Amino acid sequence: MLLFSSSTGAINDINDGRLRGNNVPHLALGESIATADPLGLFTWRPRPTHSPTIPGPTYSPTIPGLAIMSSASLEQALLFGAWRTQSQLLEMSDGDMRTTLIVEMERISSLSISELQALSSCGNLGSLVGFSSISVFLLTRNIRTSAQLSSMDYDDQRNTLITNFVNNLGMTTTDLQALGDFDLTSVGFASNLYAGNAGSGSTTIPGPTYSPTIPGLAIMSYIGCFIDDYARDMGEGTGDPAESATFTILAGSVTIQGCANFCRDGGFDFAGLQNGSQCFCDNAFGSLGAATEAECNTPCYGDQTTMCGGPWRNSVYSLDQTTE
């Protein structure tokens, strides 16, 4: 497919085999440029190609795991960040979506509102959608906290993700730097290391894999359902010296007991389970307030008969350092 631009009309790249512009007829696949643009009003250039050495994203909605983006769009960016639901997006214009994304990105980057407003909505590098895909990936995969992201600009965040992929996926910096922002995060979407859906055992990003150091099961008592957001009510971002032990993704094996044991072994007083697969540990909770019990309605991936929180909701348990 070809892209074209002109000072005489807005042009869009449509992925249905045709290109549209305000001042030229539709160009079907196989149609010549001379026929579509006989007066030579447009400048034509090849569309950039993806590197054949970088795997594309593979996603199966039936496999439990962390959220991904299926395309580089405002809608997908807002869904990926859990900033809006599908039903809410149906009521929003493109302008509303763009404004919402700008406001949310101001919280998890060092860019000001005016600097974010200067970015295009979509594009290969440095767009709002691309930037947000990197930011939310770093946050949801526990590579950086929201506090850390708030002091990082676009280049800082992109380079952090590239470095992380080089260290963990064995890819070269050169190959990764050649990718656009969404294609870069798609490398992570395609890897089970960052998916939270390992086929067996547990996946921990980047905290320790659960291995009991105290014999026996943790004694626990359910407290209730509590609100979470990017600032993190429990675990990540607490400033605790043992922060690396405050978060894990037990993926397909997560159970309430497993999370309780993991937190008990770290010496923490409370365990919080979120969205079916995430386990947070802390000595305090509730800074963002309580939620209704109906909001903690996501089955635990390791035991579908029990509930492990919900989207941005923690099922919180108190722990006794003794065992039974």
N, C-alpha and C positions, 0 to 999 in steps of 0.2 A: 504494500500500500504506500502511497505517496502523501506527503503533507504539503500544503501550500499556504502562502500568506500574501496579503495585499493591503495597501493603505486605503483601498476603496471599499472594503467590506470585511466583516468579522467572519472568520473561517473556523470550522470545527472539524475535528478528526472523529469520524463516526465508525465504529468497529462493525459495520454491517456490509462492508465491501464497497461503500460509496462515500465520496467526499462532497461536502456541501459548502457553498459560499453565497454571499448575498448577491453577487454579480455574475455568477457563472451557473450554467445548468449542472445537474447531477452528473458525476463522473462514475460510470459503472466500471467494474473490473474489466480490463482489456481495452477500454476506450482510450484513444490517443489524446495526448495533451493538446495537440493542434486543433482537434475537433472541439474540445471543451473550452479552450481559451484561444480563439482565433486571433484576437487582437493583442495577445501577449501582455495582458494586464497583470498577470500573476507571476511570482517567482516560485519556481518549483524546486524541491530538494528531496532527496531520499529520506525516508523515515529511518531513524537509528534502529539497528538490529540488536537483539539480546545476545549476550555471550553464550555460545552453545556449551561452554564448560560449566555454567552455573545452573543447577537444577531448579526447575520451576516449582511452585508450591503444590503440595498434595494435601488435600483436606477431605476428610470424611466426617459429616456431621453426626454420624452414629458412634464415633469413637470419642469418649470423654477426653477433654483437654482444654487448654486455655484458648481464649478467643483469638481469631485471626481476622484479617481483611481479605475478602475475596476479589476486590478490585480497588483501584485508586480513585475513589469518589468521595464527595463530602458525606454522603449517607453512610458509607462504610467506615469512614474515619470516626464519625460520631457514635456508631454502633461499637466499634473496636474500643473506644475509650469509655464505653458504658455511660456516655453523656446524654444520650437520648435512646428511647426505645423505637422499635419499628413502627408502632402505632403513632407515636409522637411525630416521627419523620413525615408521615403521610399528611400531616397538617401544616408542614413547614415549607416555605419557599426556598429556593436556592440561596437567596439573600439572607434569610433567617438562619439557614444551616451554616453559612460562611461566618456570620456574626457570632453564632454560638461557638464555633470552632476557635475563633480568634480569642474569645473570652476564656475558654478552657486552656488554650495553649499558653496564655499569659501567665497561668498559674504554674505550669511545669516547664518553663523555659525562662531565660534571662531577657528575652525580647519584650519590649513594651507593646502596648496596644497599637500605637501608631506604626511601629516597625512591622508588626504582624499584618496590619492592614495593607502594607506596601507589597506583601507577597501575593503572587497569583494563587488562585484556588487550587489548580492542578498543574502539574508539569513534571519534567524528569528530575530536576534538582531544585531544591530550595522552595518548593511550593508549600502551601498550608497543609494539604493532604499528605504529601510526602514527609514533611517535617513531623507531623503528628503521628504518622505510622512508626517513625523511629522513636519518638518520645514515649509513646504508650508501650511499645515493645520493650524498651529498656525498663520501664516501670513494672509492667505485668510479669516480666520474666525475672524480676528481682535483681536486675543488673545495677540499677541505680534507684535511689529513693526519690520521692517527690522533692524533698528539701535539696538534694544534690542537683536534680534537674533544673530547679528554679534558678540556679547560678550558672547554668550552661547554655551557650547559644547553639545555633544550628550546627556549626562546624564541630564544636565540642562533642555534641551528642552523636553526630554521624561518625566521627572518628572513634568514639568510644565503642560504638557498635561494631565497626570494622575490626578494631583491635580484639574485641571479645570473640568474634567469629574466627579470626586468625588463630587465636589461642585454643579455641575449643573445637573447631571444625577442620583444622589443617589446611585452610584455604590461604591463598596469597593476598597480600595487601593490594597488589596491582590489579588482580582480577576483581576484588571487591570495590576498589575505588572507581572502576569503570562502570559500575552499576548505578542506575538511578535510585532514588530513595525507596520507592515502593518495591523495586526489584531486589534491593538490598534486604529489606525486612522479609521479603518472600523467601530468601535463603533460610532465614530462621524459622519461618512457618513450615518449611519442608523438612526440618530436622526434628526427630523425636526428642533430642536433648532439650529443646525449647518448647515442646508441645504440651508437656505435662500429661502425656498419654502413653507412657512406656508400656510395651506389651506385657511385661512381667516385672516383678520387683518394684522398686520405687525409683523415682527420679527426683533429685534434689537440686534446686537452682537458687543460689549456689551453696546453700547451707549443707549440713552433714546428713548423710544417709542414716535413717533410723536404725540404731542398734542398741538394745537395752543394756545399760550398765548396772542397773539395779534389778535383781531377780524379782519376778512376780509382776502382777498387774497394778497399775496406778489406781488408787481409790479416788473417785470423782463424784461431783454432785452438779447437776444441771442448774444454771443460774437463769439463762434467758437468751433472747435474740437481741443483738445490738448492732448499731449502724457503724459502717466503715466507709472510708473514702481514701483518696490518694495520699492524704497525710498520715494514714494508718493509725487506727485506735490501738492496735496491739502489734507487738513484734517489730516489724521493719520501721526504722526511723526513730526508735526510742532513745538512741544515744547510749544505750547500755553497752559496756565493754564486751559483753557476750552476745552482741547483736547477731553474729553469724549463726548462732544457735536458736534464733527466735523465729525462723521461718523455714518451712519445707513444703514440698509438693510430694505427697505420697502416691499421687496418681491412682492407678487402678486398684491399689491395695489399701486406700485410705479407709479407716474406720474411726469411730469416736475413741475406742480404746487405744488404737495405735497412736493417734494424735496425743491423747492424754499421757501415754507412756513416754513419747518423744519429749513432751514439755516437762514431765516429771523428772526425766533423766537429766534435763538441762538445769534443774533446780528452780523451775518457775512455779508460781502459785496458780496460774490460770492457763487454760487452753481454749483457743477459739478456732472453730472450723468454718470455712467459707466456700461456698459455691461447689460443694461436692468433693473437692480435691485439695484444698489449701488448709494448712495447719499453722496457726500463729501461737506463740508463747509470750507471756508477759507476767509481770507482777502487779499490773493494774489494767483496768478496762473501763469502758463506758464514757470516755471523754466526749464522744459525739452523740450520746444519748441512746435510749432504748428504741427498738423497733417492735412491731407486732409479731407475735409468734407465727402468723401466716406468712411473713416475709422470709422466714428460715425454712424453706420448703424444698430444698434441693437434696435428693437422696445421696448418701455417701457412696462413692464409686466402689468401695470395698464391701458395702453392706446396704443394699437397696431398701432394706426395711427400716433404716434409720435416716434421720435428716442431718446434713452437714451444712448448716447455714443456707445462704442464698447469694445472689449477685450483690456484692458490697454489703453483706449481712453476715455477722459472726454468731454461731451458736457457741455460747461461752460456758465453760465448766470450771469449777473450782477443784483444785487438786490437793491431795494429802500426800506428803512426802513418804509416808509409810506405804506398805504394800499389802495385798491380800492374796 
